[in-house]
Amino acid sequence: MTALNTEGRVLQGWDPEDEERWDSRIAWTTLWISTITLFIGFATWYLVSAIAPMLNQIGFDLTAGQLYWLTAIPGLACGIFRLIWMFLPPMLGTRKLVTLSSLLFVIPMLGWFFAVQDTSTPFWWLMLLAFLSGVGGGVFSGFMPSTGYFFPKRLSGTALGLQAGLSNLGMSFIQLVAPWLMGFTLLGIGFVAPQRTGTGDNIFVHNPAIFLAPWAVLMAVIAWIYLKDVPVTANFRQQIDIFGNTNTWVLTIIYLMTFGAFSGFAAQFALLINNIYGANSPFAETRGIEDLPRGAAWAFLFPLIGALVRALWGPLCDKFGGAVWTFVGGVGMTIFTAVAALFLTPDSPDQFWWFLGAMLIMAFFTGLGNAGTFKQMPMILPKRQAGGVIGWTGAIGAFGPFIVGVLLSMMAPTVFFWGCVVFFAVATALTWIFYARPNAPYPG
């Protein structure tokens, strides 16, 4: 048995299940550095959802369909990037993975910083920048399995819940601070001229894009200095054996319900509010826009609630198991998506509060489901396969913004919402049959 040696860049003899060969300080240091970096990544991913609703106000001429596509493409890109990043942890190691990922975030940040300053920027270029923004969420499927190497199974729910939940707050953060950042000149870039709205007001739409760039560079430096690697190695061929495990496919469906819905509705929430109750709704013809709900003012609440619940529920998943919480989350999502569907063709803008309430409760249950699934995977699957399945399911779940955006551009919101209700009910039934019921074949 190899004794633990933490002196070099590679942790020799590392085994989280053996207290003599595990160092909690290194594990938690890895968690916090990678979580802060991933927070910046999620903010990068959702940068488009914060900027897109403002583009037409500063002189761009984009249709409602183009705006849905613009906010959907980061989801498509994120899923594709996750399919790549899921294979990188045993190939690159944690240190290189986190460092290089953080530096990649700067590319779409700079791209959006310059693009929004020129209203003649073609739509195809905006789409390319939206695609590149997806790398911010794409790295998730590398970070989570990598972090899983550092913790014992008894702490997996807490560790992965904290990393996923706190990093998911980056989605809410950028949507919350973007309107504020657009309101004034940032120190050091005062030479950049503001954009002007249709009412003649100055606005700095480029500010959110550049705000986090220095922090991304800083985290890359910190990761390179302080992170270490666990000697887990596997080539591409060895890693694809996860697809022979039935649980991989069942958990994929379940995670598409939980995180797919969380990320998808979070990305489109501002546009949904604007189109059903706000400036782009029929109510705008009879009431002043200033009296109607603004999507940008409320959109941050959906990812905020879902992410916080996911982070806070990790210890409860460690105590009671993940399956029961995944099941409860699925039941809640099914019920409150159905309630929200009842307020998609409102007679009055006053019904907005019922719609908002139902959506935010649904966000709460997505947090339960996301926390539960990531506790289940390390418990149900062998350690190396668990990392691969976490990466794979994360990749498929990340297509949520793309799926939601495209479907909303093709069909009425009411049809889409009721379709979600049916899908959620099926995924919840699978959770019960395979994992949550008494004497389930794969309790976890």
C-alpha positions as CSV (number, residue, x, y, z in Angstrom):
1,M,0.0,0.0,0.0
2,T,1.5,3.4,-1.1
3,A,1.7,6.0,1.7
4,L,0.2,9.4,1.0
5,N,2.7,11.9,-0.4
6,T,1.4,15.4,-1.0
7,E,4.7,17.2,-1.8
8,G,4.6,17.2,-5.6
9,R,2.0,18.3,-8.1
10,V,0.6,14.7,-8.2
11,L,-0.9,13.3,-4.9
12,Q,0.8,9.9,-4.6
13,G,-1.1,7.2,-2.6
14,W,-4.3,9.3,-2.5
15,D,-7.4,7.5,-1.4
16,P,-10.4,9.5,0.1
17,E,-12.0,6.3,1.5
18,D,-8.9,5.8,3.7
19,E,-8.4,8.5,6.4
20,E,-4.7,7.8,6.5
21,R,-4.3,8.5,2.8
22,W,-6.7,11.5,2.5
23,D,-6.0,15.2,3.3
24,S,-9.2,17.2,3.9
25,R,-7.3,20.5,3.6
26,I,-6.2,19.7,0.0
27,A,-9.7,18.4,-0.8
28,W,-11.5,21.6,0.4
29,T,-8.9,23.9,-1.1
30,T,-9.5,22.2,-4.5
31,L,-13.3,22.6,-4.0
32,W,-13.2,26.3,-3.3
33,I,-10.8,27.3,-6.0
34,S,-12.6,25.2,-8.7
35,T,-16.0,26.4,-7.4
36,I,-15.1,30.1,-7.6
37,T,-13.7,29.5,-11.1
38,L,-16.9,27.7,-12.1
39,F,-19.0,30.5,-10.7
40,I,-17.2,32.8,-13.2
41,G,-17.8,30.2,-15.9
42,F,-21.6,30.1,-15.3
43,A,-21.7,33.9,-15.3
44,T,-20.0,33.7,-18.7
45,W,-22.5,31.2,-20.0
46,Y,-25.5,33.3,-19.0
47,L,-23.9,36.6,-20.1
48,V,-26.0,36.4,-23.3
49,S,-29.2,36.1,-21.4
50,A,-28.4,39.3,-19.6
51,I,-27.3,41.2,-22.7
52,A,-29.8,40.0,-25.3
53,P,-32.9,41.7,-23.9
54,M,-31.1,45.0,-24.2
55,L,-29.9,44.8,-27.8
56,N,-32.9,46.2,-29.5
57,Q,-33.0,49.1,-27.1
58,I,-29.6,50.3,-28.1
59,G,-30.1,50.1,-31.9
60,F,-30.0,46.5,-33.0
61,D,-32.9,45.2,-35.0
62,L,-33.5,41.6,-34.0
63,T,-36.8,39.7,-34.2
64,A,-38.3,37.8,-31.2
65,G,-37.2,34.5,-32.9
66,Q,-33.6,35.7,-33.3
67,L,-33.5,36.7,-29.6
68,Y,-34.8,33.3,-28.6
69,W,-32.1,31.7,-30.8
70,L,-29.4,34.0,-29.4
71,T,-30.2,32.9,-25.8
72,A,-30.6,29.3,-26.9
73,I,-27.2,28.8,-28.7
74,P,-25.1,29.0,-25.4
75,G,-27.1,25.9,-24.3
76,L,-26.3,24.0,-27.5
77,A,-22.6,25.0,-27.2
78,C,-22.5,24.2,-23.5
79,G,-23.7,20.7,-24.1
80,I,-21.2,20.2,-26.9
81,F,-18.3,21.5,-24.7
82,R,-19.4,19.3,-21.8
83,L,-19.2,16.2,-24.1
84,I,-15.5,17.2,-24.6
85,W,-14.7,18.3,-21.0
86,M,-16.2,15.1,-19.5
87,F,-13.2,13.1,-20.8
88,L,-10.5,15.6,-19.7
89,P,-10.2,15.1,-15.9
90,P,-8.2,11.8,-16.1
91,M,-6.3,13.1,-19.2
92,L,-5.3,16.6,-18.1
93,G,-5.5,16.5,-14.3
94,T,-7.3,19.1,-12.1
95,R,-4.6,21.7,-12.1
96,K,-4.3,22.1,-15.9
97,L,-8.0,21.6,-16.4
98,V,-9.1,24.5,-14.1
99,T,-6.3,26.8,-15.2
100,L,-6.9,26.5,-19.0
101,S,-10.7,26.6,-18.5
102,S,-10.5,29.9,-16.6
103,L,-8.4,31.5,-19.4
104,L,-10.9,30.4,-22.0
105,F,-13.7,32.4,-20.3
106,V,-11.9,35.6,-21.3
107,I,-12.5,35.0,-25.1
108,P,-16.3,35.4,-25.1
109,M,-16.1,38.2,-22.5
110,L,-13.9,40.3,-24.8
111,G,-16.0,39.4,-27.8
112,W,-19.2,40.7,-26.3
113,F,-17.4,43.7,-24.9
114,F,-16.6,44.9,-28.5
115,A,-19.7,43.6,-30.3
116,V,-22.3,45.5,-28.4
117,Q,-20.6,48.8,-29.1
118,D,-21.3,48.5,-32.8
119,T,-25.0,48.1,-33.8
120,S,-23.9,47.0,-37.3
121,T,-22.4,43.8,-35.8
122,P,-24.0,41.0,-38.0
123,F,-26.3,38.4,-36.4
124,W,-24.0,35.6,-37.4
125,W,-21.2,37.1,-35.3
126,L,-23.5,37.5,-32.3
127,M,-24.4,33.8,-32.8
128,L,-20.8,32.9,-32.8
129,L,-20.1,34.8,-29.6
130,A,-23.2,33.2,-28.0
131,F,-21.7,29.8,-29.0
132,L,-18.3,30.7,-27.5
133,S,-20.1,31.8,-24.3
134,G,-21.2,28.2,-23.8
135,V,-17.7,27.2,-22.7
136,G,-18.4,28.8,-19.4
137,G,-20.9,26.2,-18.5
138,G,-19.2,23.5,-20.6
139,V,-16.3,23.1,-18.2
140,F,-18.8,21.9,-15.5
141,S,-18.6,18.3,-16.8
142,G,-14.8,18.4,-16.2
143,F,-14.8,20.2,-12.9
144,M,-17.4,18.0,-11.1
145,P,-15.8,14.6,-11.8
146,S,-12.5,16.1,-11.0
147,T,-13.7,17.4,-7.6
148,G,-15.3,13.9,-7.0
149,Y,-11.8,12.4,-7.0
150,F,-10.9,14.4,-3.9
151,F,-13.8,13.4,-1.5
152,P,-15.0,10.2,0.1
153,K,-18.5,8.9,-0.8
154,R,-19.9,10.0,2.6
155,L,-19.2,13.6,1.8
156,S,-20.0,13.5,-1.9
157,G,-23.4,15.0,-1.6
158,T,-22.1,17.9,0.4
159,A,-19.1,18.6,-1.8
160,L,-20.8,18.2,-5.1
161,G,-23.9,20.0,-3.9
162,L,-21.8,23.0,-2.8
163,Q,-19.8,23.1,-6.0
164,A,-22.7,22.8,-8.3
165,G,-25.1,25.0,-6.3
166,L,-22.6,27.8,-5.5
167,S,-21.2,27.9,-9.0
168,N,-24.8,27.9,-10.4
169,L,-25.2,31.2,-8.6
170,G,-23.1,32.7,-11.4
171,M,-26.1,32.5,-13.6
172,S,-28.2,34.5,-11.2
173,F,-25.3,36.9,-10.4
174,I,-24.8,38.1,-14.0
175,Q,-28.5,38.5,-14.5
176,L,-28.8,40.5,-11.3
177,V,-25.8,42.8,-11.6
178,A,-25.9,43.3,-15.4
179,P,-28.6,46.0,-15.3
180,W,-26.7,47.7,-12.5
181,L,-23.4,47.5,-14.3
182,M,-24.9,48.9,-17.4
183,G,-25.8,52.1,-15.6
184,F,-22.4,53.7,-15.1
185,T,-18.8,53.9,-16.4
186,L,-16.5,51.2,-15.0
187,L,-13.1,52.4,-13.7
188,G,-10.5,52.1,-16.4
189,I,-12.8,51.9,-19.4
190,G,-14.3,55.3,-19.3
191,F,-12.9,56.0,-22.7
192,V,-15.5,53.6,-24.2
193,A,-18.5,55.6,-25.3
194,P,-21.9,54.5,-23.9
195,Q,-24.7,53.2,-26.1
196,R,-27.9,55.2,-26.3
197,T,-31.4,53.9,-25.8
198,G,-34.4,54.9,-27.8
199,T,-35.3,57.4,-25.2
200,G,-31.9,59.1,-25.4
201,D,-30.5,57.7,-22.2
202,N,-26.8,56.6,-21.9
203,I,-26.3,52.9,-21.1
204,F,-23.1,50.8,-20.9
205,V,-24.2,47.4,-22.2
206,H,-20.6,46.4,-22.7
207,N,-19.8,46.6,-18.9
208,P,-21.1,43.2,-17.8
209,A,-19.0,41.5,-20.5
210,I,-15.7,42.9,-19.2
211,F,-16.4,43.0,-15.5
212,L,-15.4,39.4,-14.7
213,A,-12.4,39.2,-17.2
214,P,-9.7,40.2,-14.6
215,W,-11.2,37.8,-12.1
216,A,-11.0,34.9,-14.6
217,V,-7.3,35.6,-15.2
218,L,-6.7,35.8,-11.4
219,M,-8.4,32.4,-10.8
220,A,-6.3,30.9,-13.6
221,V,-3.1,32.0,-11.7
222,I,-4.4,30.8,-8.4
223,A,-5.3,27.4,-9.8
224,W,-1.9,27.0,-11.4
225,I,-0.1,27.8,-8.1
226,Y,-2.3,25.9,-5.6
227,L,-4.0,23.0,-7.2
228,K,-2.7,19.4,-7.4
229,D,-3.6,16.3,-9.4
230,V,-5.0,12.9,-8.3
231,P,-3.4,10.0,-10.2
232,V,-6.6,8.9,-11.9
233,T,-5.9,8.1,-15.5
234,A,-8.1,6.7,-18.3
235,N,-8.0,7.1,-22.1
236,F,-11.1,7.8,-24.2
237,R,-11.8,4.1,-24.9
238,Q,-11.8,3.2,-21.3
239,Q,-14.2,6.0,-20.4
240,I,-17.0,5.1,-22.8
241,D,-17.9,1.9,-20.9
242,I,-20.4,4.0,-19.0
243,F,-22.8,3.6,-21.9
244,G,-23.2,-0.1,-21.2
245,N,-24.7,0.7,-17.8
246,T,-28.5,1.1,-17.7
247,N,-28.2,3.7,-14.9
248,T,-26.3,6.0,-17.3
249,W,-29.4,6.3,-19.5
250,V,-32.0,6.5,-16.7
251,L,-30.0,9.2,-14.8
252,T,-29.6,11.1,-18.1
253,I,-33.4,11.4,-18.5
254,I,-33.7,12.4,-14.9
255,Y,-31.0,15.1,-15.0
256,L,-32.5,16.4,-18.2
257,M,-35.6,17.0,-16.2
258,T,-33.9,18.6,-13.2
259,F,-30.9,20.6,-14.6
260,G,-32.3,20.8,-18.2
261,A,-35.4,22.6,-16.9
262,F,-33.4,24.7,-14.4
263,S,-30.9,26.0,-17.0
264,G,-33.5,26.2,-19.8
265,F,-36.1,28.2,-18.0
266,A,-33.4,30.4,-16.3
267,A,-32.1,31.4,-19.7
268,Q,-35.5,32.2,-21.2
269,F,-37.3,33.5,-18.2
270,A,-36.7,37.2,-19.0
271,L,-37.9,36.8,-22.6
272,L,-41.0,34.8,-21.4
273,I,-41.9,37.6,-19.0
274,N,-41.5,40.2,-21.6
275,N,-43.5,38.3,-24.3
276,I,-46.4,37.2,-22.0
277,Y,-46.7,40.1,-19.6
278,G,-44.2,42.8,-20.5
279,A,-43.0,45.1,-23.2
280,N,-43.6,42.6,-26.0
281,S,-47.0,41.4,-24.8
282,P,-50.5,42.5,-26.0
283,F,-50.8,44.5,-22.8
284,A,-48.2,46.9,-24.1
285,E,-50.8,48.2,-26.6
286,T,-53.2,49.3,-23.9
287,R,-50.9,50.1,-20.9
288,G,-47.7,52.0,-20.6
289,I,-44.6,49.8,-20.7
290,E,-43.4,51.3,-17.4
291,D,-46.5,49.8,-15.7
292,L,-45.7,46.2,-17.0
293,P,-43.3,43.7,-15.5
294,R,-39.7,43.8,-16.9
295,G,-38.1,40.5,-17.5
296,A,-34.6,41.7,-16.6
297,A,-35.8,42.8,-13.2
298,W,-37.2,39.3,-12.2
299,A,-35.2,36.8,-14.2
300,F,-32.3,36.4,-11.7
301,L,-34.7,35.0,-9.1
302,F,-35.2,31.7,-10.9
303,P,-31.5,30.6,-11.0
304,L,-30.9,32.2,-7.6
305,I,-33.5,30.0,-5.9
306,G,-32.6,26.8,-7.7
307,A,-28.8,27.2,-7.1
308,L,-29.2,28.0,-3.4
309,V,-31.4,25.1,-2.8
310,R,-29.0,22.8,-4.6
311,A,-26.1,24.0,-2.5
312,L,-28.0,23.9,0.9
313,W,-29.5,20.4,0.3
314,G,-26.2,18.6,-0.1
315,P,-25.9,17.6,3.6
316,L,-29.5,16.4,3.7
317,C,-28.7,14.2,0.7
318,D,-25.8,12.8,2.5
319,K,-28.0,12.0,5.5
320,F,-31.1,10.6,3.8
321,G,-29.8,9.6,0.4
322,G,-30.3,11.4,-3.0
323,A,-33.1,9.3,-4.5
324,V,-35.8,10.6,-2.2
325,W,-35.0,14.2,-2.9
326,T,-34.8,13.6,-6.6
327,F,-38.2,12.1,-6.5
328,V,-39.7,14.9,-4.4
329,G,-38.1,17.4,-6.7
330,G,-39.7,15.7,-9.8
331,V,-43.1,15.7,-8.2
332,G,-42.9,19.4,-7.3
333,M,-41.6,20.3,-10.7
334,T,-44.5,18.5,-12.4
335,I,-47.2,20.1,-10.3
336,F,-45.9,23.7,-10.4
337,T,-45.1,23.7,-14.1
338,A,-48.7,22.7,-14.6
339,V,-49.8,25.6,-12.4
340,A,-47.6,28.1,-14.3
341,A,-49.1,26.8,-17.6
342,L,-52.5,28.1,-16.4
343,F,-51.2,31.7,-16.6
344,L,-49.6,31.7,-20.0
345,T,-52.6,33.3,-21.7
346,P,-53.5,36.0,-19.1
347,D,-56.5,38.3,-19.2
348,S,-54.8,40.8,-17.1
349,P,-51.1,41.7,-16.3
350,D,-52.1,41.3,-12.6
351,Q,-51.9,37.5,-13.2
352,F,-48.2,37.9,-13.5
353,W,-47.8,37.4,-9.8
354,W,-49.4,33.9,-10.0
355,F,-47.2,33.0,-12.9
356,L,-44.0,34.3,-11.1
357,G,-44.9,32.5,-7.9
358,A,-45.5,29.1,-9.7
359,M,-42.2,29.5,-11.6
360,L,-40.2,30.3,-8.5
361,I,-41.6,27.4,-6.6
362,M,-40.8,25.2,-9.6
363,A,-37.2,26.6,-9.4
364,F,-37.1,25.5,-5.7
365,F,-37.9,21.9,-6.7
366,T,-35.3,21.9,-9.5
367,G,-32.7,22.6,-6.8
368,L,-33.9,19.5,-4.8
369,G,-33.7,17.3,-7.9
370,N,-30.3,18.6,-8.9
371,A,-28.9,18.0,-5.4
372,G,-30.4,14.5,-5.2
373,T,-29.1,13.3,-8.6
374,F,-25.5,14.3,-7.9
375,K,-25.6,12.4,-4.6
376,Q,-27.0,9.3,-6.3
377,M,-24.3,9.0,-9.0
378,P,-21.3,8.4,-6.7
379,M,-23.4,6.0,-4.6
380,I,-24.8,3.9,-7.4
381,L,-21.8,3.7,-9.8
382,P,-18.2,2.6,-9.5
383,K,-15.9,5.6,-8.8
384,R,-14.4,5.9,-12.3
385,Q,-17.7,5.4,-13.9
386,A,-19.4,7.9,-11.6
387,G,-17.1,10.6,-12.8
388,G,-17.9,9.8,-16.4
389,V,-21.7,9.7,-15.8
390,I,-21.6,13.0,-13.9
391,G,-19.9,14.5,-16.9
392,W,-22.2,12.9,-19.5
393,T,-25.5,13.7,-17.7
394,G,-24.2,17.2,-17.1
395,A,-23.6,17.5,-20.8
396,I,-27.1,16.4,-21.8
397,G,-28.7,18.6,-19.1
398,A,-26.8,21.6,-20.4
399,F,-28.7,21.4,-23.7
400,G,-31.7,22.7,-21.6
401,P,-31.4,26.4,-22.7
402,F,-31.1,25.3,-26.3
403,I,-34.0,22.9,-26.2
404,V,-36.2,25.4,-24.3
405,G,-35.2,28.3,-26.6
406,V,-35.8,26.4,-29.9
407,L,-39.1,24.9,-28.8
408,L,-40.4,28.3,-27.6
409,S,-39.5,29.7,-31.0
410,M,-41.5,26.9,-32.7
411,M,-44.6,26.6,-30.6
412,A,-46.9,28.5,-28.2
413,P,-45.6,28.6,-24.6
414,T,-48.8,26.8,-23.4
415,V,-48.0,23.8,-25.6
416,F,-44.4,23.7,-24.5
417,F,-45.3,23.9,-20.8
418,W,-47.8,21.1,-20.9
419,G,-45.2,19.0,-22.9
420,C,-42.8,19.6,-20.0
421,V,-45.4,18.5,-17.5
422,V,-45.7,15.1,-19.3
423,F,-41.9,14.7,-19.6
424,F,-41.4,15.6,-15.9
425,A,-44.0,13.0,-14.9
426,V,-42.3,10.3,-16.8
427,A,-38.8,11.1,-15.4
428,T,-40.3,11.2,-11.9
429,A,-41.8,7.8,-12.4
430,L,-38.4,6.4,-13.5
431,T,-36.9,7.9,-10.3
432,W,-39.4,6.0,-8.2
433,I,-39.1,2.7,-10.1
434,F,-35.3,2.5,-10.2
435,Y,-34.2,4.4,-7.1
436,A,-36.7,5.8,-4.6
437,R,-39.3,3.1,-3.9
438,P,-38.9,0.5,-1.1
439,N,-36.6,-2.3,-2.3
440,A,-35.6,-0.3,-5.4
441,P,-33.0,-2.1,-7.5
442,Y,-30.5,0.8,-7.2
443,P,-31.1,2.8,-4.0
444,G,-28.8,5.7,-3.6
